[in-house]
Amino acid sequence: MLQLRHYSFDLPFEYPFTIAKGTKTHQPSLVVSLGLRHWCGYGEAPAINYYGVTVASMIEELSAKRLPIERYALTDPQRFWHFLHHLFPGNNFLIAALDIAGWDLFAQMRNMPLRNVLGISATETPITDYTLGIDTAEKMIAKLQRHPWPLYKIKMSKLADLDLLVALRSHTDKPFRIDANESFSFEDAKYMLPELKKLGVVLIEQPLEKTEWDAMSALKTLSDISLYADESCVEEIDVVKCAASFDGINIKLTKCGGITPALRMIKEARQLGLKVMMGNMNESSIGTAAIAQLSPLLDDLDADGPLLLKEDIADGLSYKDARIATIAKPGLGIRFLGKPFESTYF
């Protein structure tokens, strides 16, 4: 019989983190564990307010359906995901945490790193970017200088933020990615394309609102810069819709429901000729380790969540030359530490 536990955290950022959708100083996060005999697998789901998800709501639903989970015989993580998908309809964040924990436990039971269980060869992985949230030019420059990195992701929310890029460019020659989080109008995005190109921008994430498919298709025909879907690509059903409007997709394990559907999304994206990125939603090393295990399958990587936090709740994840790796141990390759501010558990 499985032993299910959960832990809630309010993880502080190193700097206030501002994107087009708002500012936060802490990242609320739910960690779940699935234990069986001497093994224990972990998964994580950060709470994101603009998706209407809170740690409290996830805990409430998890507590109500604890017994069916503990009675589940974990012999196949993919079947476990389907069980969770029916048990928690529409709650992809909670499903993702449990799915990741299930894969971690399953791989530990087989005494293999997760990527070996998944048949992923340990080839070279893409480098991850380091994200600079929106701030004053002076503060963003200070963050850049404090965190030298070979690739930066810059959050933007409006046309005037071009000035921030100009200021940052005067302090580094490293390539930039831009993440607008749906905040540009078509006309502003069209105007900015040549300016962004001159400023060394190599990728733009979700420039327009997620429902503006025709406008995105038009923008794609005008752009020499790769355009990636984020908010427009949440679940598996969204992948095919992105093919005509984007060059690639950014898969978030939390949003799509975990490792199991993410693998299917990667396969479909490849069939459609889309590039694939996987991104953080400010997870600690637990959620980021799941991304690390899948990273050889990706073209691009945005896995800097632990770097943005003041404190972590697991160890085993490393960043060397901007490439993420976990220690060569069974499962995710991390060790859960916990902290004094963890607030609840079964």
C-alpha positions as CSV (number, residue, x, y, z in Angstrom):
1,M,0.0,0.0,0.0
2,L,1.4,3.4,-1.0
3,Q,2.1,6.0,1.7
4,L,1.0,9.5,0.5
5,R,2.2,12.6,2.2
6,H,2.2,16.3,1.3
7,Y,4.1,19.4,2.3
8,S,3.4,23.0,1.5
9,F,6.0,25.7,1.1
10,D,6.1,29.5,0.5
11,L,9.5,29.7,-1.2
12,P,11.0,33.3,-1.3
13,F,12.5,34.7,-4.5
14,E,16.0,36.2,-4.5
15,Y,14.4,39.3,-6.1
16,P,10.7,40.3,-6.5
17,F,9.6,38.5,-9.7
18,T,7.6,40.7,-12.1
19,I,6.0,39.6,-15.3
20,A,3.2,41.0,-17.4
21,K,0.7,39.3,-15.2
22,G,1.9,40.7,-11.8
23,T,4.6,40.6,-9.2
24,K,5.3,38.1,-6.4
25,T,8.0,37.8,-3.7
26,H,7.3,34.1,-2.9
27,Q,6.3,31.0,-4.7
28,P,3.7,28.9,-3.0
29,S,4.3,25.2,-3.8
30,L,2.9,21.8,-3.0
31,V,5.2,18.8,-2.6
32,V,3.8,15.3,-2.6
33,S,5.6,12.0,-1.7
34,L,4.6,8.4,-2.5
35,G,6.3,5.9,-0.3
36,L,6.5,2.1,-0.7
37,R,8.7,0.1,1.7
38,H,12.1,1.8,1.7
39,W,11.5,3.8,-1.5
40,C,10.0,7.3,-1.7
41,G,9.2,9.3,-4.8
42,Y,8.6,13.1,-4.9
43,G,6.7,15.5,-7.1
44,E,6.0,19.2,-7.0
45,A,3.2,21.6,-8.2
46,P,3.7,25.4,-7.8
47,A,0.5,27.4,-7.3
48,I,-0.1,30.0,-10.1
49,N,-2.8,32.5,-9.3
50,Y,-3.6,33.4,-13.0
51,Y,-4.5,29.7,-13.5
52,G,-6.7,29.9,-10.4
53,V,-4.7,27.3,-8.5
54,T,-3.8,27.5,-4.8
55,V,-1.9,25.2,-2.5
56,A,-4.9,25.1,-0.2
57,S,-7.3,23.9,-3.0
58,M,-4.8,21.2,-4.1
59,I,-4.4,20.0,-0.5
60,E,-8.2,19.9,0.0
61,E,-8.8,17.8,-3.1
62,L,-5.8,15.5,-2.3
63,S,-7.0,15.0,1.3
64,A,-10.5,14.1,0.1
65,K,-9.2,11.3,-2.2
66,R,-6.2,10.1,-0.3
67,L,-7.4,6.5,0.2
68,P,-7.9,5.6,-3.5
69,I,-4.4,6.8,-4.2
70,E,-2.8,4.9,-1.4
71,R,-4.6,1.7,-2.5
72,Y,-3.4,2.0,-6.0
73,A,-0.9,-0.7,-7.2
74,L,1.8,1.2,-9.0
75,T,3.0,-1.1,-11.7
76,D,2.8,1.3,-14.6
77,P,3.2,5.1,-14.2
78,Q,1.3,5.7,-17.5
79,R,-1.7,3.8,-16.1
80,F,-1.3,5.6,-12.9
81,W,-1.6,8.9,-14.8
82,H,-4.9,7.8,-16.4
83,F,-6.2,6.8,-12.9
84,L,-5.3,10.3,-11.6
85,H,-6.7,12.0,-14.7
86,H,-10.1,10.5,-13.9
87,L,-9.7,10.9,-10.1
88,F,-8.9,14.7,-10.4
89,P,-10.6,15.9,-13.6
90,G,-9.3,19.3,-14.7
91,N,-6.7,19.5,-11.9
92,N,-3.5,19.2,-14.0
93,F,-1.3,20.9,-11.4
94,L,-2.1,18.3,-8.7
95,I,-2.0,15.4,-11.3
96,A,1.5,16.6,-12.3
97,A,2.8,16.5,-8.8
98,L,1.5,13.0,-8.3
99,D,2.6,11.8,-11.8
100,I,6.2,13.0,-11.2
101,A,6.2,11.3,-7.8
102,G,4.9,8.1,-9.3
103,W,7.7,8.1,-12.0
104,D,10.3,8.8,-9.3
105,L,9.1,6.0,-7.2
106,F,8.8,3.6,-10.1
107,A,12.3,4.3,-11.3
108,Q,13.7,3.9,-7.8
109,M,11.9,0.5,-7.5
110,R,13.9,-0.5,-10.7
111,N,17.1,0.9,-9.4
112,M,17.5,3.1,-12.4
113,P,17.6,6.9,-13.2
114,L,14.3,8.0,-14.6
115,R,15.7,8.8,-18.0
116,N,17.0,5.3,-18.3
117,V,13.5,3.9,-17.5
118,L,12.1,6.2,-20.2
119,G,14.7,5.0,-22.7
120,I,16.3,8.5,-23.0
121,S,20.0,8.4,-23.9
122,A,22.3,10.6,-21.8
123,T,23.3,12.8,-24.8
124,E,24.2,16.5,-24.5
125,T,21.3,18.7,-23.2
126,P,20.5,22.2,-24.3
127,I,21.6,25.1,-22.0
128,T,19.1,26.8,-19.8
129,D,18.5,30.5,-19.8
130,Y,18.5,32.7,-16.7
131,T,15.3,34.9,-16.3
132,L,15.3,38.6,-15.5
133,G,11.9,39.8,-14.3
134,I,10.7,43.2,-15.2
135,D,12.2,46.0,-13.1
136,T,14.0,49.3,-13.5
137,A,16.9,49.3,-15.9
138,E,19.4,49.8,-13.1
139,K,18.1,46.8,-11.1
140,M,17.9,44.5,-14.1
141,I,21.5,45.4,-15.0
142,A,22.6,44.7,-11.4
143,K,20.8,41.2,-11.6
144,L,22.5,40.5,-14.9
145,Q,25.9,41.4,-13.5
146,R,25.3,39.3,-10.4
147,H,24.3,36.3,-12.4
148,P,26.6,36.0,-15.5
149,W,25.0,33.5,-17.9
150,P,25.4,32.5,-21.5
151,L,21.7,33.1,-22.3
152,Y,19.1,35.4,-20.7
153,K,15.3,35.3,-20.8
154,I,13.9,38.8,-20.4
155,K,10.3,39.4,-19.3
156,M,8.5,42.2,-21.1
157,S,5.0,43.6,-20.9
158,K,4.8,46.6,-23.3
159,L,6.5,48.4,-26.2
160,A,8.4,50.8,-23.8
161,D,10.3,47.8,-22.4
162,L,12.4,48.0,-25.5
163,D,14.4,50.6,-23.5
164,L,15.2,47.9,-20.9
165,L,16.6,45.7,-23.6
166,V,18.8,48.5,-25.0
167,A,20.1,49.1,-21.5
168,L,20.8,45.4,-20.9
169,R,22.5,45.0,-24.2
170,S,25.1,47.6,-23.3
171,H,26.2,45.3,-20.5
172,T,26.3,41.9,-22.2
173,D,26.7,40.4,-25.7
174,K,24.9,37.2,-24.7
175,P,21.7,36.2,-26.6
176,F,18.3,37.2,-25.3
177,R,15.0,35.4,-25.2
178,I,11.8,37.5,-24.7
179,D,8.7,36.3,-22.8
180,A,5.7,38.6,-23.2
181,N,3.2,36.4,-21.4
182,E,0.4,37.5,-23.9
183,S,1.0,41.2,-23.3
184,F,1.8,42.6,-26.9
185,S,-0.7,43.8,-29.4
186,F,-0.2,42.6,-33.0
187,E,0.9,46.1,-34.2
188,D,3.4,46.6,-31.3
189,A,4.8,43.1,-31.9
190,K,5.1,43.8,-35.6
191,Y,6.9,47.0,-34.9
192,M,9.3,45.4,-32.4
193,L,10.4,42.4,-34.5
194,P,13.2,44.2,-36.4
195,E,14.2,46.1,-33.2
196,L,14.4,42.8,-31.2
197,K,16.4,41.2,-34.0
198,K,19.0,44.1,-33.8
199,L,19.2,43.6,-30.0
200,G,20.1,40.0,-30.3
201,V,16.8,38.4,-29.5
202,V,16.7,34.8,-30.7
203,L,13.3,33.6,-29.4
204,I,10.0,35.2,-28.4
205,E,7.6,33.4,-26.1
206,Q,3.8,34.0,-26.4
207,P,3.8,37.6,-27.7
208,L,0.0,37.8,-28.3
209,E,-3.0,36.6,-26.3
210,K,-3.5,32.9,-26.4
211,T,-6.7,33.1,-28.4
212,E,-5.3,35.2,-31.2
213,W,-4.5,32.4,-33.6
214,D,-4.9,34.3,-36.9
215,A,-2.8,37.2,-35.7
216,M,-0.1,34.8,-34.5
217,S,-0.1,33.1,-37.9
218,A,0.3,36.5,-39.5
219,L,3.1,37.4,-37.1
220,K,4.9,34.2,-37.8
221,T,5.1,35.0,-41.5
222,L,6.8,38.3,-40.7
223,S,9.2,37.1,-38.1
224,D,12.9,36.1,-38.5
225,I,12.9,35.2,-34.8
226,S,11.5,31.9,-33.5
227,L,8.0,32.3,-31.9
228,Y,7.1,29.8,-29.2
229,A,3.7,29.1,-27.6
230,D,3.3,29.0,-23.9
231,E,-0.1,30.1,-22.7
232,S,-1.5,28.9,-26.1
233,C,-0.1,25.4,-25.4
234,V,-1.3,24.0,-22.1
235,E,-2.4,20.5,-22.8
236,E,-2.1,17.8,-25.5
237,I,-5.1,19.0,-27.4
238,D,-3.3,22.4,-27.9
239,V,-0.2,21.1,-29.8
240,V,-1.8,20.6,-33.2
241,K,-3.4,24.1,-33.0
242,C,0.1,25.7,-32.5
243,A,1.5,24.2,-35.7
244,A,0.3,27.0,-38.0
245,S,1.0,29.9,-35.6
246,F,4.2,29.1,-33.9
247,D,7.7,27.7,-34.5
248,G,7.8,25.8,-31.3
249,I,6.0,25.1,-28.0
250,N,7.0,25.5,-24.4
251,I,5.7,22.5,-22.4
252,K,5.2,23.1,-18.6
253,L,4.9,19.8,-16.7
254,T,2.6,21.5,-14.1
255,K,0.2,22.8,-16.7
256,C,-0.1,19.7,-18.9
257,G,-0.4,17.2,-16.1
258,G,3.1,15.8,-15.6
259,I,5.7,13.7,-17.3
260,T,3.3,11.2,-18.9
261,P,1.4,13.7,-21.1
262,A,4.6,15.8,-21.8
263,L,6.2,12.8,-23.5
264,R,3.1,12.5,-25.8
265,M,3.3,16.2,-26.5
266,I,6.9,16.0,-27.4
267,K,6.2,13.2,-29.9
268,E,3.3,15.0,-31.5
269,A,5.3,18.3,-31.8
270,R,8.1,16.4,-33.6
271,Q,5.5,15.0,-36.0
272,L,4.2,18.5,-36.7
273,G,7.6,20.0,-37.3
274,L,7.5,22.1,-34.1
275,K,10.5,22.7,-31.9
276,V,10.2,21.8,-28.2
277,M,11.1,23.8,-25.1
278,M,10.4,22.8,-21.6
279,G,10.0,25.5,-18.9
280,N,9.9,26.1,-15.2
281,M,7.0,27.6,-13.3
282,N,9.3,28.6,-10.5
283,E,9.7,25.1,-9.2
284,S,12.3,24.1,-6.7
285,S,14.9,21.4,-7.6
286,I,12.2,18.7,-7.3
287,G,10.0,19.9,-10.2
288,T,13.1,21.0,-12.1
289,A,14.8,17.6,-11.7
290,A,11.9,16.1,-13.7
291,I,12.6,18.5,-16.5
292,A,16.3,17.6,-16.3
293,Q,15.5,13.9,-16.8
294,L,13.7,14.8,-20.0
295,S,16.1,17.5,-21.2
296,P,17.9,15.4,-23.9
297,L,14.6,15.3,-25.8
298,L,14.4,19.1,-26.1
299,D,15.6,21.8,-28.4
300,D,15.5,24.6,-25.8
301,L,15.3,24.8,-22.1
302,D,14.0,27.2,-19.5
303,A,14.9,25.5,-16.2
304,D,16.2,28.2,-13.9
305,G,13.6,28.0,-11.2
306,P,15.9,27.0,-8.4
307,L,18.3,29.8,-9.4
308,L,15.6,32.4,-8.8
309,L,14.8,31.2,-5.2
310,K,16.6,32.2,-2.0
311,E,16.2,28.7,-0.6
312,D,15.8,25.2,-2.1
313,I,14.0,22.2,-0.7
314,A,16.0,19.4,-2.4
315,D,19.6,18.8,-3.5
316,G,21.1,16.7,-6.3
317,L,20.4,19.1,-9.1
318,S,23.4,21.0,-10.6
319,Y,24.1,23.6,-13.2
320,K,27.4,23.3,-15.1
321,D,28.0,25.7,-18.0
322,A,24.3,26.4,-17.9
323,R,23.4,22.7,-18.4
324,I,21.3,21.0,-15.8
325,A,22.0,17.5,-14.5
326,T,21.1,15.3,-11.5
327,I,23.3,12.9,-9.6
328,A,23.4,9.4,-11.0
329,K,21.0,7.8,-8.6
330,P,17.7,6.0,-9.1
331,G,14.6,8.1,-9.8
332,L,14.7,11.8,-10.2
333,G,18.2,12.0,-8.8
334,I,17.4,14.4,-5.9
335,R,17.1,14.2,-2.2
336,F,14.2,16.0,-0.4
337,L,15.4,18.3,2.3
338,G,12.4,20.1,3.5
339,K,12.7,23.3,5.6
340,P,11.4,24.6,8.9
341,F,8.7,26.6,7.1
342,E,7.0,23.5,5.6
343,S,3.5,23.9,6.9
344,T,1.6,20.6,6.7
345,Y,1.7,16.9,6.0
346,F,-0.5,13.8,6.5
